[in-house]
Amino acid sequence: MDGGGGRRVVVIGGGVAGSLLCKSLQFDADVTLIDPKEYFEITWANLRAMVEPSFGERSVINHRDYLTNGRIVTSVAVNITEKEVLTAEGQEIPYDYLVIATGHNDPVPQTREQRLNEFKEENEKITSAQSILIVGGGPTGVEFAGEIAVDFPEKNVTLVHSGSRLLEFIGQKAADKALEWLRSKNVEVKLQQRVDLNSTADSNDGKTYHTSTGETLRADCHFLCTGKPLGSAWLKDTMLKDSLDKHGRLMVDEHLRVKGRKKIFAVGDITDIPEIKQGYLAQNQASMTAKNLKLLMTGKQESKLASYKPGSTLAIVSLGRRDAVAQFPFMTVCGIFPGMIKSRDMFVGKTRKKMGL
Ligand SMILES: Cc1cc2nc3c(=O)[nH]c(=O)nc-3n(C[C@H](O)[C@H](O)[C@H](O)COP(=O)(O)OP(=O)(O)OC[C@H]3O[C@@H](n4cnc5c(N)ncnc54)[C@H](O)[C@@H]3O)c2cc1C
């Protein structure tokens, strides 16, 4: 199949985009996946796995289960040259084509077993607490509050968010509906204040927390649900440092190649594509890039490459096991209908199928 440009494809990052890309290319190229963990996890199912640890059995998938014909390097990439990728362990991995898919940085354990145990520990923390403080009102904080409110209605849940509204990544209507839903489930939501986690103190009945508005809150434990940093800090010391925009995103052309580079692509949350950062869009980018790489490897001309068009503003935030709030391009709805789309199995079946499992 080699069109003269070589067929070694190295993919950095085994998240939603990188894993699908590897799976799609494995029988058409010499694929190497570099990822610090041995597994791919369906990130949006993690919060369900915290309230129901066995849920993780299907949402945490060893890379080897879907990547049967590729090399897996369990490490982080720390540098890139024109010809190879350097890992933290000092391995030099040569490439003909490189794809960067390092999305967001989430320090999680290396093995699947450790990750499943982590869900059990988090679950014990939830079940043994009577009152829980959630710090952060983005998708993670809101979905997590929803999971606890539905599965453990007897617990007191407080959610503190620094912004003036929840879910700032989508529209005001969705935020209002989510707020209304959470309050209807007795979740206490406090906006425009920050929790100072350095001033936390143990008291007779749990812990006390202080917020930026001078309030004192009491809870048995807290969960930090603030946004994860982009996985691009390591690129700042590489030859791609000038390819990062001011937010730390990789600037790409219409074919998802890093601007000015012919053989280096980027997919998923790490790119500067002006669209809402969602996994289904990261998957679309991965599928298109797999096709483009196949064309390039068979010697097709650049004019044959597909171009990426930014996606719509569709996003669904689950609210427990039955409900969700969905932002569709022309309307926003909350309740059982969007819940039927996402909240029962959190797209786990659909994602596994996409991965050939
Ligand atoms: C609570 C929540 C709910 C969500 N719900 C949905 C939903 O319902 N539907 C949807 O479509 N999207 C949803 N999303 C968004 C979705 O999770 C992201 O858009 C998606 O994960 C992006 O995929 P990615 O492959 O770009 O990055 P990620 O999935 O973040 O993967 C990045 C990978 O890169 C690896 N990595 C990082 N740095 C390095 C390095 N230096 N070397 C090697 N590997 C590295 C990481 O280990 C990780 O495996 C949700 C997000 C959240 C937080």
The ligand as a Tripos MOL2 file, in Angstrom:
@<TRIPOS>MOLECULE
LIG
   53    58     1     0     0
SMALL
NO_CHARGES

@<TRIPOS>ATOM
      1 C1        -18.3720   15.0720   32.1090 C.3       1 LIG1
      2 C2        -18.1560   15.0460   30.6240 C.ar      1 LIG1
      3 C3        -19.1420   14.5250   29.8080 C.ar      1 LIG1
      4 C4        -18.9640   14.4690   28.4440 C.ar      1 LIG1
      5 N1        -19.9530   13.9470   27.6900 N.ar      1 LIG1
      6 C5        -19.7780   13.8400   26.3690 C.ar      1 LIG1
      7 C6        -20.7920   13.2310   25.5690 C.ar      1 LIG1
      8 O1        -21.8450   12.8190   26.0390 O.2       1 LIG1
      9 N2        -20.5720   13.1210   24.2430 N.ar      1 LIG1
     10 C7        -19.4200   13.5790   23.6630 C.ar      1 LIG1
     11 O2        -19.2850   13.4580   22.4520 O.2       1 LIG1
     12 N3        -18.4470   14.1780   24.3870 N.ar      1 LIG1
     13 C8        -18.5940   14.3210   25.7220 C.ar      1 LIG1
     14 N4        -17.6120   14.8930   26.4730 N.ar      1 LIG1
     15 C9        -16.3910   15.4540   25.8090 C.3       1 LIG1
     16 C10       -15.3760   14.3650   25.4890 C.3       1 LIG1
     17 O3        -15.0370   13.6570   26.6570 O.3       1 LIG1
     18 C11       -14.1210   14.9540   24.8560 C.3       1 LIG1
     19 O4        -14.4750   15.8280   23.8060 O.3       1 LIG1
     20 C12       -13.2240   13.8520   24.3220 C.3       1 LIG1
     21 O5        -12.7420   13.0700   25.3810 O.3       1 LIG1
     22 C13       -12.0380   14.4100   23.5230 C.3       1 LIG1
     23 O6        -11.2970   13.3530   23.0170 O.3       1 LIG1
     24 P1         -9.7400   13.5050   22.6940 P.3       1 LIG1
     25 O7         -9.3100   12.1860   22.1080 O.co2     1 LIG1
     26 O8         -9.4670   14.7260   21.9360 O.co2     1 LIG1
     27 O9         -9.0170   13.6940   24.0890 O.3       1 LIG1
     28 P2         -9.0400   12.8050   25.3910 P.3       1 LIG1
     29 O10       -10.1880   11.8880   25.4010 O.co2     1 LIG1
     30 O11        -8.8660   13.7880   26.4960 O.co2     1 LIG1
     31 O12        -7.7190   11.8890   25.2830 O.3       1 LIG1
     32 C14        -6.4260   12.4070   25.3810 C.3       1 LIG1
     33 C15        -5.4580   11.2450   25.5180 C.3       1 LIG1
     34 O13        -4.1290   11.7310   25.3810 O.3       1 LIG1
     35 C16        -3.2940   11.1190   26.3650 C.3       1 LIG1
     36 N5         -2.1460   12.0100   26.5510 N.ar      1 LIG1
     37 C17        -2.1220   13.2510   27.0860 C.ar      1 LIG1
     38 N6         -0.8610   13.7600   27.0330 N.ar      1 LIG1
     39 C18        -0.0860   12.8110   26.4440 C.ar      1 LIG1
     40 C19         1.3010   12.7380   26.0870 C.ar      1 LIG1
     41 N7          2.1550   13.7360   26.3070 N.pl3     1 LIG1
     42 N8          1.7550   11.5880   25.5180 N.ar      1 LIG1
     43 C20         0.9040   10.5440   25.2620 C.ar      1 LIG1
     44 N9         -0.4190   10.5780   25.5680 N.ar      1 LIG1
     45 C21        -0.9020   11.6990   26.1480 C.ar      1 LIG1
     46 C22        -4.2100   10.9440   27.5570 C.3       1 LIG1
     47 O14        -3.7250    9.9290   28.4020 O.3       1 LIG1
     48 C23        -5.5290   10.5360   26.8780 C.3       1 LIG1
     49 O15        -5.5540    9.1470   26.6600 O.3       1 LIG1
     50 C24       -17.7620   14.9670   27.8560 C.ar      1 LIG1
     51 C25       -16.7570   15.5050   28.6790 C.ar      1 LIG1
     52 C26       -16.9560   15.5550   30.0450 C.ar      1 LIG1
     53 C27       -15.8610   16.1450   30.9160 C.3       1 LIG1
@<TRIPOS>BOND
     1     1     2 1
     2     2     3 ar
     3     2    52 ar
     4     3     4 ar
     5     4     5 ar
     6     4    50 ar
     7     5     6 ar
     8     6     7 ar
     9     6    13 1
    10     7     8 2
    11     7     9 ar
    12     9    10 ar
    13    10    11 2
    14    10    12 ar
    15    12    13 ar
    16    13    14 ar
    17    14    15 1
    18    14    50 ar
    19    15    16 1
    20    16    17 1
    21    16    18 1
    22    18    19 1
    23    18    20 1
    24    20    21 1
    25    20    22 1
    26    22    23 1
    27    23    24 1
    28    24    25 2
    29    24    26 1
    30    24    27 1
    31    27    28 1
    32    28    29 2
    33    28    30 1
    34    28    31 1
    35    31    32 1
    36    32    33 1
    37    33    34 1
    38    33    48 1
    39    34    35 1
    40    35    36 1
    41    35    46 1
    42    36    37 ar
    43    36    45 ar
    44    37    38 ar
    45    38    39 ar
    46    39    40 ar
    47    39    45 ar
    48    40    41 1
    49    40    42 ar
    50    42    43 ar
    51    43    44 ar
    52    44    45 ar
    53    46    47 1
    54    46    48 1
    55    48    49 1
    56    50    51 ar
    57    51    52 ar
    58    52    53 1
@<TRIPOS>SUBSTRUCTURE
     1 LIG1         1 GROUP 0 **** ****
